[in-house]
Amino acid sequence: MKTSCARRAACLFAAAVAAVGVGIGIGVGSLAARAAAPAYAPVTADQSLVFPSDHGSHPQFRTEWWYVTGWLTTEHGEPLGFQITFFRSKPDIDESNPSAFTPHQLLIAHCALSDPNRGRLWQDQRIRRAGLGLAEAAAGDTHVWIDSWSLQRVESGYTSKIDAENFSINLTLRETQAVLLNGDAGVSRKGPSPTAASHYYSLPHLRVAGAITRQGAADGVTGEAWLDHEWSSEYLDSQAVGWDWIGINLDEQTVDWGTVVERRTSKEPIEKGGWSLFPAGYPAAEYRDPIFASNVRGNGQDAWFGWPSDAELERMRATWMDSVDPAERRFHLRDGGVRIDPDVAVLREAFHVEADDVDGARLGVVDEAGRLVLRCAGPARRLDYGPDVVRLRRRQLCQ
């Protein structure tokens, strides 16, 4: 839900900015109002984030947003997903215009509640200019609101109240850990140019409690959420096409080795002691020999835990074993021979190993139950941005 809602909110944001431009032209009726366009603050690496002040609005920057996503469970056991987003935008207009109706700051909000049991996505949005008692984004700490919609930071976390069409949300989000600075100490690069960056931090694992209503029917809810707060004055690089955004909650269970050995053999579902993701790895050099490296097998029930099934991988292995000439074996494991998984090219680029060490290796295959069995061939290095978020996440999981 996070990716789809992010795209929807981004489209809403773009449309609203365009609407502001049209509104300015109609209301002022003169190019003179644009004569003193604002100077936007830049994102610089030497500007350290300071809290709680950086929880608040940064009106000198062009764009800013507070983004909360999470999952909920109702008191009747229904699963729900939710998203609450507030955008702030500083339009490119004359800052000296004294009119109270001049939109020096534009506020946009979007909210969604995914309801799989009912097969419905509840959603609504608001757009207002700041001021006039209609909307505001406070500096110094988080308090952003439009009409009866609000997100405010309190002593133990946040509160959010949304009175939307046909549904409402009233939540308390309690912090469980310190602020997580993204990128390089809170400066998140979005492209090759140093200026293509934002200030960006997150608060993951917020404990959620509160109530929702759907068509007037109220339910108590609990759950977990993630908050992102980001601000910048730059648009995307001219060569950039955008980005994909995915959020993954992992349930870490630290156990003794004996329990791991016992649990990894289970083919039961998660709620009965099974698992859905099985990271496994060997030293990179051992991938040179597919005969003894069990992590490059795809022979189903006879394979390594996870029981991956991959007929093409098995055919490659058999062809390699039937070859006696080293040059021929290398041919069968390279692009000129039998098919090699495209992730191998990413593996060579992302991991600190020689190309020869990863020939024939795969980042992951899928077992008979459709579960991903993740492969790690060496220590990963961290990258702050890249063309393929899924592969970046794989690299981080392999650290």
DASULPE-V275658 format. One record per pair of residues at least 24 apart in sequence whose ideal C-beta (glycine too) atoms are under 8 Angstrom apart, sorted by the first residue. I is the first residue (numbers start at 1). J is the second residue. D is the distance in whole Angstrom. If there is no record, write none. Layout:
# DASULPE-V275658
<<I	J	D> <I	J	D>>
This chain:
# DASULPE-V275658
<<1	69	7> <1	81	5> <1	83	7> <1	112	7> <1	114	5> <2	69	5> <2	83	7> <2	245	6> <2	246	7> <2	247	5> <3	244	6> <3	245	5> <3	246	6> <5	69	7> <5	83	4> <5	85	8> <5	110	7> <5	112	5> <6	67	8> <6	245	5> <8	110	7> <8	112	8> <8	123	8> <9	65	8> <9	67	8> <9	83	8> <9	85	5> <9	87	7> <9	110	4> <12	108	6> <12	110	6> <12	125	6> <12	127	8> <13	65	8> <13	87	5> <13	89	7> <13	108	6> <16	87	8> <16	89	7> <16	106	6> <16	108	5> <16	127	5> <17	89	6> <17	91	7> <17	106	7> <19	127	8> <20	89	7> <20	91	5> <20	103	6> <20	106	5> <21	91	7> <23	103	7> <24	91	7> <24	93	6> <24	103	7> <27	101	7> <28	97	8> <32	94	8> <33	93	6> <33	94	5> <33	97	6> <34	92	7> <34	93	6> <34	94	6> <35	94	6> <36	94	5> <36	95	6> <36	96	6> <37	92	5> <37	93	7> <37	94	7> <38	90	6> <38	92	7> <38	93	7> <38	95	5> <40	90	7> <40	233	4> <41	233	6> <42	195	7> <42	233	6> <42	234	8> <43	187	6> <43	195	7> <43	197	5> <43	198	6> <43	199	6> <43	232	6> <43	233	7> <43	234	7> <44	187	8> <45	184	7> <45	185	8> <45	187	5> <45	194	8> <47	187	8> <47	199	7> <48	185	7> <48	186	7> <49	179	8> <49	181	7> <49	185	8> <49	186	5> <49	199	6> <49	201	6> <51	179	6> <52	140	7> <52	141	5> <52	153	7> <53	139	8> <53	140	6> <53	141	7> <54	199	7> <54	201	8> <54	229	8> <55	141	5> <55	142	5> <55	153	5> <55	229	7> <56	137	8> <56	138	6> <56	139	5> <56	140	5> <56	141	5> <56	142	6> <56	143	7> <57	88	6> <57	137	4> <57	138	6> <57	139	5> <57	144	7> <58	139	7> <58	199	8> <58	231	5> <59	88	7> <59	90	6> <59	105	6> <59	137	7> <59	139	7> <60	90	8> <61	90	7> <61	231	5> <61	232	6> <61	233	5> <62	89	7> <62	90	5> <62	232	7> <62	233	4> <62	234	8> <63	87	7> <63	88	7> <63	89	6> <63	90	8> <63	231	7> <63	232	6> <63	233	7> <64	88	4> <64	89	8> <64	137	8> <64	229	8> <64	230	7> <64	231	4> <64	232	8> <65	228	8> <65	229	7> <65	230	6> <65	231	8> <66	142	7> <66	144	6> <66	151	6> <66	227	7> <66	228	8> <66	229	5> <67	227	7> <67	228	4> <67	229	8> <67	230	8> <68	151	7> <68	158	8> <68	160	7> <68	173	7> <68	206	8> <68	225	6> <68	226	7> <68	227	5> <68	228	8> <69	225	6> <69	226	6> <69	247	6> <70	206	7> <70	208	6> <70	223	6> <70	224	6> <70	225	3> <70	226	6> <71	223	5> <71	224	6> <71	225	8> <71	249	8> <72	208	7> <72	212	7> <72	221	4> <72	222	7> <72	223	4> <73	221	7> <73	222	6> <73	223	6> <74	212	8> <74	219	4> <74	220	7> <74	221	5> <75	219	6> <75	220	4> <75	221	7> <76	219	7> <78	115	8> <78	117	5> <78	219	7> <79	116	6> <79	117	7> <80	113	6> <80	114	6> <80	115	6> <80	116	8> <80	212	7> <80	221	7> <80	223	8> <81	112	8> <81	113	7> <81	114	4> <82	111	8> <82	112	7> <82	113	5> <82	114	7> <82	169	6> <82	171	8> <82	225	8> <83	110	7> <83	111	7> <83	112	5> <84	109	8> <84	110	8> <84	111	5> <84	151	6> <84	160	5> <84	162	6> <84	169	7> <85	109	7> <85	110	5> <85	111	7> <86	137	7> <86	144	4> <86	146	8> <86	149	8> <86	151	6> <88	130	8> <88	137	5> <88	144	7> <100	131	7> <100	132	6> <101	129	8> <101	132	8> <103	129	4> <103	130	7> <104	129	8> <104	130	7> <104	131	8> <105	129	7> <105	130	4> <105	131	8> <105	137	7> <106	130	7> <107	135	4> <107	136	8> <107	137	6> <107	144	7> <107	146	5> <109	146	5> <109	149	5> <111	149	7> <111	162	5> <111	164	6> <111	169	7> <113	167	6> <113	169	7> <113	212	7> <113	214	8> <115	214	7> <118	214	8> <122	164	7> <122	166	7> <122	167	4> <122	214	7> <123	164	8> <124	162	8> <124	164	4> <124	165	5> <124	167	8> <142	229	8> <157	206	6> <157	207	8> <158	206	7> <158	227	7> <166	214	7> <166	215	5> <167	212	7> <167	213	6> <167	214	5> <167	215	7> <168	212	7> <168	213	5> <169	210	7> <169	212	5> <170	210	5> <170	211	5> <170	212	7> <171	208	6> <171	209	7> <171	210	4> <171	221	8> <171	225	8> <172	208	7> <172	209	5> <172	210	6> <173	206	4> <173	207	7> <173	208	5> <173	225	6> <173	227	7> <174	206	6> <174	207	5> <174	208	8> <174	209	8> <175	203	6> <175	206	6> <176	205	5> <176	206	7> <176	207	6> <177	203	8> <177	204	7> <177	205	6> <179	203	6> <180	204	6> <183	384	5> <184	384	7> <188	230	7> <188	384	7> <188	385	8> <189	384	5> <189	385	5> <190	232	8> <190	234	8> <190	236	6> <190	237	7> <190	240	7> <190	243	7> <190	385	6> <191	236	7> <191	237	3> <191	239	7> <191	240	5> <191	385	7> <192	237	7> <192	239	8> <193	237	6> <195	234	6> <196	234	5> <196	236	7> <196	237	5> <196	240	8> <197	232	7> <197	234	7> <198	230	5> <198	231	6> <198	232	4> <198	234	8> <199	230	7> <199	231	5> <199	232	7> <200	228	7> <200	229	7> <200	230	4> <201	228	8> <201	229	6> <201	230	8> <202	226	6> <202	227	6> <202	228	5> <202	229	8> <203	227	4> <205	249	8> <224	249	7> <243	385	8> <243	389	7> <244	389	5> <244	390	8> <245	389	7> <246	389	6> <246	390	7> <246	393	7> <248	393	7> <264	305	4> <265	305	7> <267	307	8> <267	369	8> <276	371	6> <277	371	7> <277	372	6> <277	374	6> <278	305	6> <278	306	4> <278	371	7> <278	373	5> <278	374	7> <279	374	5> <279	376	6> <279	397	6> <279	398	7> <280	304	6> <280	305	7> <280	306	7> <280	373	7> <280	374	7> <280	375	7> <280	376	7> <281	375	7> <281	376	4> <281	377	7> <281	398	7> <282	377	7> <283	378	8> <284	351	7> <284	353	4> <284	357	4> <284	358	6> <284	361	8> <284	377	5> <284	378	4> <285	357	6> <287	357	6> <287	358	6> <287	359	7> <287	360	7> <287	361	4> <287	377	6> <288	356	7> <288	357	7> <288	359	7> <290	316	8> <290	317	5> <290	320	5> <290	321	7> <290	360	6> <291	317	8> <291	321	6> <295	361	8> <295	375	6> <296	360	6> <296	361	6> <296	362	7> <298	365	6> <300	367	8> <300	368	6> <301	368	8> <303	367	8> <304	373	8> <306	367	5> <306	371	7> <306	373	4> <307	367	5> <307	368	6> <308	365	4> <308	366	7> <308	367	5> <308	373	5> <309	365	8> <309	366	8> <309	367	6> <309	368	5> <310	362	8> <310	365	5> <310	366	8> <312	338	8> <312	339	6> <313	362	7> <313	365	7> <316	340	8> <316	360	7> <317	360	8> <320	360	7> <330	359	7> <333	359	4> <333	360	4> <334	359	7> <343	391	7> <346	388	7> <346	391	5> <347	377	6> <350	380	6> <350	381	7> <350	383	8> <350	391	7> <350	395	5> <351	377	6> <351	378	4> <351	379	7> <351	380	6> <351	381	8> <351	395	8> <352	378	6> <352	379	6> <352	381	7> <353	377	6> <353	378	5> <363	391	8> <363	394	6> <364	394	7> <374	398	7>>
